[in-house]
Amino acid sequence: MQYTIRNVPGALDEALRRAARERGKSLNEVAIEALARGAGIAGEQSRQRDLGDIASTWRKDAAFDSALAAQDTIDEEMWR
């Protein structure tokens, strides 16, 4: 079945497109999933068995890198 949906609010369009990019799916797939959830007919989600949904999403963060580096510091006093 095919549908044409008009007057999609900008915020919804952005959210759907972002979800499609993040999940590596087409806009159509993500929109159908959202419609199914909204209609209360979405099947149970299967448990994720890997980290595929978050792969390649890492962002550089100087504060995190600094905190991580601090953990690599050896306190010579503790090892005497």
N, CA and C atoms as an extended XYZ file, in Angstrom:
240
Properties=species:S:1:pos:R:3:atomname:S:1:resname:S:1:resid:I:1 pbc="F F F"
N         0.844       -1.168        0.000 N   MET     1
C         0.000        0.000        0.000 CA  MET     1
C         0.893        1.236        0.000 C   MET     1
N         0.505        2.243       -0.732 N   GLN     2
C         1.268        3.491       -0.774 CA  GLN     2
C         0.451        4.628       -0.201 C   GLN     2
N         1.141        5.537        0.488 N   TYR     3
C         0.521        6.723        1.065 CA  TYR     3
C         1.312        7.949        0.643 C   TYR     3
N         0.624        9.061        0.577 N   THR     4
C         1.270       10.355        0.416 CA  THR     4
C         0.889       11.171        1.637 C   THR     4
N         1.869       11.641        2.351 N   ILE     5
C         1.595       12.419        3.563 CA  ILE     5
C         2.086       13.837        3.328 C   ILE     5
N         1.186       14.791        3.539 N   ARG     6
C         1.519       16.192        3.318 CA  ARG     6
C         1.585       16.941        4.637 C   ARG     6
N         2.218       18.115        4.577 N   ASN     7
C         2.295       19.039        5.715 CA  ASN     7
C         2.945       18.418        6.946 C   ASN     7
N         4.011       17.658        6.714 N   VAL     8
C         4.762       17.088        7.832 CA  VAL     8
C         5.486       18.236        8.531 C   VAL     8
N         5.271       18.405        9.836 N   PRO     9
C         5.946       19.490       10.553 CA  PRO     9
C         7.470       19.347       10.460 C   PRO     9
N         8.152       20.487       10.409 N   GLY    10
C         9.610       20.484       10.270 CA  GLY    10
C        10.320       19.693       11.349 C   GLY    10
N         9.871       19.824       12.599 N   ALA    11
C        10.522       19.105       13.702 CA  ALA    11
C        10.381       17.592       13.529 C   ALA    11
N         9.226       17.149       13.066 N   LEU    12
C         9.016       15.715       12.839 CA  LEU    12
C         9.882       15.232       11.684 C   LEU    12
N         9.947       16.017       10.623 N   ASP    13
C        10.789       15.665        9.481 CA  ASP    13
C        12.241       15.511        9.918 C   ASP    13
N        12.732       16.471       10.691 N   GLU    14
C        14.122       16.404       11.170 CA  GLU    14
C        14.352       15.181       12.037 C   GLU    14
N        13.406       14.894       12.943 N   ALA    15
C        13.559       13.745       13.841 CA  ALA    15
C        13.580       12.432       13.068 C   ALA    15
N        12.699       12.297       12.091 N   LEU    16
C        12.658       11.072       11.299 CA  LEU    16
C        13.922       10.907       10.464 C   LEU    16
N        14.376       11.993        9.852 N   ARG    17
C        15.595       11.915        9.041 CA  ARG    17
C        16.822       11.605        9.897 C   ARG    17
N        16.887       12.207       11.086 N   ARG    18
C        17.998       11.935       12.001 CA  ARG    18
C        17.986       10.460       12.421 C   ARG    18
N        16.792        9.950       12.766 N   ALA    19
C        16.671        8.543       13.169 CA  ALA    19
C        17.089        7.622       12.023 C   ALA    19
N        16.711        7.966       10.801 N   ALA    20
C        17.089        7.145        9.647 CA  ALA    20
C        18.605        7.103        9.477 C   ALA    20
N        19.243        8.278        9.599 N   ARG    21
C        20.709        8.329        9.480 CA  ARG    21
C        21.371        7.512       10.588 C   ARG    21
N        20.921        7.717       11.823 N   GLU    22
C        21.541        7.044       12.962 CA  GLU    22
C        21.380        5.536       12.909 C   GLU    22
N        20.262        5.076       12.388 N   ARG    23
C        19.990        3.635       12.336 CA  ARG    23
C        20.430        2.991       11.030 C   ARG    23
N        20.866        3.825       10.084 N   GLY    24
C        21.285        3.284        8.791 CA  GLY    24
C        20.118        2.705        8.013 C   GLY    24
N        18.951        3.317        8.184 N   LYS    25
C        17.756        2.851        7.495 CA  LYS    25
C        17.245        3.941        6.572 C   LYS    25
N        16.309        3.571        5.716 N   SER    26
C        15.703        4.567        4.841 CA  SER    26
C        14.678        5.383        5.625 C   SER    26
N        14.394        6.564        5.125 N   LEU    27
C        13.366        7.408        5.741 CA  LEU    27
C        12.029        6.668        5.738 C   LEU    27
N        11.751        5.952        4.682 N   ASN    28
C        10.508        5.190        4.578 CA  ASN    28
C        10.405        4.150        5.694 C   ASN    28
N        11.478        3.394        5.926 N   GLU    29
C        11.462        2.372        6.981 CA  GLU    29
C        11.207        2.988        8.352 C   GLU    29
N        11.904        4.079        8.635 N   VAL    30
C        11.758        4.729        9.936 CA  VAL    30
C        10.353        5.310       10.102 C   VAL    30
N         9.808        5.890        9.044 N   ALA    31
C         8.457        6.451        9.103 CA  ALA    31
C         7.420        5.353        9.339 C   ALA    31
N         7.560        4.215        8.686 N   ILE    32
C         6.632        3.102        8.880 CA  ILE    32
C         6.718        2.581       10.311 C   ILE    32
N         7.948        2.465       10.851 N   GLU    33
C         8.113        2.020       12.235 CA  GLU    33
C         7.429        2.997       13.198 C   GLU    33
N         7.596        4.296       12.956 N   ALA    34
C         6.982        5.311       13.820 CA  ALA    34
C         5.459        5.242       13.726 C   ALA    34
N         4.933        5.063       12.531 N   LEU    35
C         3.483        4.932       12.362 CA  LEU    35
C         2.960        3.691       13.088 C   LEU    35
N         3.674        2.585       12.973 N   ALA    36
C         3.249        1.344       13.633 CA  ALA    36
C         3.249        1.513       15.155 C   ALA    36
N         4.307        2.156       15.684 N   ARG    37
C         4.349        2.402       17.134 CA  ARG    37
C         3.191        3.297       17.552 C   ARG    37
N         2.959        4.357       16.789 N   GLY    38
C         1.887        5.292       17.105 CA  GLY    38
C         0.513        4.648       17.045 C   GLY    38
N         0.346        3.680       16.156 N   ALA    39
C        -0.930        2.984       16.029 CA  ALA    39
C        -1.062        1.846       17.032 C   ALA    39
N         0.013        1.597       17.782 N   GLY    40
C        -0.025        0.547       18.800 CA  GLY    40
C         0.058       -0.856       18.251 C   GLY    40
N         0.611       -0.996       17.055 N   ILE    41
C         0.696       -2.336       16.461 CA  ILE    41
C         2.137       -2.783       16.224 C   ILE    41
N         3.066       -2.027       16.743 N   ALA    42
C         4.468       -2.399       16.546 CA  ALA    42
C         4.758       -3.676       17.321 C   ALA    42
N         5.463       -4.579       16.684 N   GLY    43
C         5.856       -5.812       17.359 CA  GLY    43
C         6.884       -5.513       18.423 C   GLY    43
N         7.094       -6.461       19.307 N   GLU    44
C         8.105       -6.279       20.335 CA  GLU    44
C         9.475       -6.157       19.681 C   GLU    44
N        10.238       -5.217       20.185 N   GLN    45
C        11.579       -5.066       19.638 CA  GLN    45
C        12.450       -6.213       20.116 C   GLN    45
N        13.238       -6.726       19.205 N   SER    46
C        14.156       -7.777       19.596 CA  SER    46
C        15.303       -7.165       20.390 C   SER    46
N        15.854       -7.946       21.268 N   ARG    47
C        16.975       -7.459       22.072 CA  ARG    47
C        18.191       -7.282       21.191 C   ARG    47
N        18.885       -6.186       21.401 N   GLN    48
C        20.118       -5.949       20.656 CA  GLN    48
C        21.200       -6.875       21.192 C   GLN    48
N        21.858       -7.554       20.308 N   ARG    49
C        22.905       -8.478       20.724 CA  ARG    49
C        24.297       -7.942       20.389 C   ARG    49
N        24.341       -6.745       19.830 N   ASP    50
C        25.619       -6.120       19.541 CA  ASP    50
C        25.475       -4.614       19.714 C   ASP    50
N        26.494       -3.888       19.373 N   LEU    51
C        26.469       -2.438       19.511 CA  LEU    51
C        26.293       -1.755       18.158 C   LEU    51
N        25.719       -2.457       17.207 N   GLY    52
C        25.543       -1.930       15.862 CA  GLY    52
C        24.742       -0.645       15.804 C   GLY    52
N        23.826       -0.465       16.753 N   ASP    53
C        23.001        0.738       16.727 CA  ASP    53
C        23.761        1.980       17.181 C   ASP    53
N        24.907        1.799       17.833 N   ILE    54
C        25.686        2.969       18.260 CA  ILE    54
C        27.068        3.022       17.619 C   ILE    54
N        27.373        2.064       16.777 N   ALA    55
C        28.681        2.047       16.117 CA  ALA    55
C        28.876        3.319       15.294 C   ALA    55
N        30.063        3.850       15.336 N   SER    56
C        30.446        5.052       14.579 CA  SER    56
C        29.739        6.316       15.039 C   SER    56
N        29.288        6.346       16.291 N   THR    57
C        28.612        7.547       16.785 CA  THR    57
C        29.487        8.316       17.769 C   THR    57
N        30.714        7.859       18.009 N   TRP    58
C        31.587        8.497       18.980 CA  TRP    58
C        31.946        9.911       18.545 C   TRP    58
N        31.922       10.825       19.477 N   ARG    59
C        32.302       12.215       19.222 CA  ARG    59
C        33.490       12.563       20.114 C   ARG    59
N        34.446       13.301       19.589 N   LYS    60
C        35.591       13.751       20.365 CA  LYS    60
C        35.108       14.647       21.497 C   LYS    60
N        35.674       14.468       22.682 N   ASP    61
C        35.299       15.262       23.843 CA  ASP    61
C        36.561       15.475       24.671 C   ASP    61
N        37.055       16.696       24.687 N   ALA    62
C        38.307       17.000       25.385 CA  ALA    62
C        38.213       16.695       26.873 C   ALA    62
N        37.084       16.985       27.504 N   ALA    63
C        36.923       16.722       28.935 CA  ALA    63
C        37.003       15.225       29.221 C   ALA    63
N        36.392       14.417       28.376 N   PHE    64
C        36.447       12.970       28.548 CA  PHE    64
C        37.879       12.464       28.365 C   PHE    64
N        38.544       12.955       27.315 N   ASP    65
C        39.925       12.536       27.064 CA  ASP    65
C        40.821       12.894       28.242 C   ASP    65
N        40.609       14.067       28.828 N   SER    66
C        41.391       14.496       29.984 CA  SER    66
C        41.138       13.581       31.187 C   SER    66
N        39.876       13.260       31.437 N   ALA    67
C        39.533       12.376       32.558 CA  ALA    67
C        40.120       10.989       32.347 C   ALA    67
N        40.091       10.500       31.129 N   LEU    68
C        40.651        9.192       30.824 CA  LEU    68
C        42.165        9.194       31.014 C   LEU    68
N        42.821       10.250       30.572 N   ALA    69
C        44.273       10.354       30.727 CA  ALA    69
C        44.650       10.386       32.210 C   ALA    69
N        43.828       11.039       33.026 N   ALA    70
C        44.106       11.106       34.466 CA  ALA    70
C        44.081        9.712       35.093 C   ALA    70
N        43.302        8.822       34.549 N   GLN    71
C        43.236        7.457       35.072 CA  GLN    71
C        44.483        6.658       34.730 C   GLN    71
N        45.215        7.095       33.729 N   ASP    72
C        46.429        6.394       33.315 CA  ASP    72
C        47.662        6.849       34.088 C   ASP    72
N        47.480        7.818       34.968 N   THR    73
C        48.595        8.335       35.745 CA  THR    73
C        48.918        7.392       36.896 C   THR    73
N        50.191        7.086       37.076 N   ILE    74
C        50.636        6.192       38.150 CA  ILE    74
C        51.092        7.047       39.325 C   ILE    74
N        50.543        6.769       40.487 N   ASP    75
C        50.953        7.463       41.713 CA  ASP    75
C        52.130        6.695       42.293 C   ASP    75
N        53.332        7.232       42.106 N   GLU    76
C        54.550        6.553       42.538 CA  GLU    76
C        54.560        6.282       44.043 C   GLU    76
N        53.944        7.164       44.828 N   GLU    77
C        53.894        6.985       46.277 CA  GLU    77
C        53.167        5.711       46.673 C   GLU    77
N        52.173        5.339       45.915 N   MET    78
C        51.394        4.126       46.237 CA  MET    78
C        52.178        2.866       45.937 C   MET    78
N        53.229        2.943       45.120 N   TRP    79
C        53.945        1.756       44.688 CA  TRP    79
C        55.315        1.633       45.339 C   TRP    79
N        55.506        2.251       46.481 N   ARG    80
C        56.778        2.121       47.196 CA  ARG    80
C        56.725        1.053       48.229 C   ARG    80
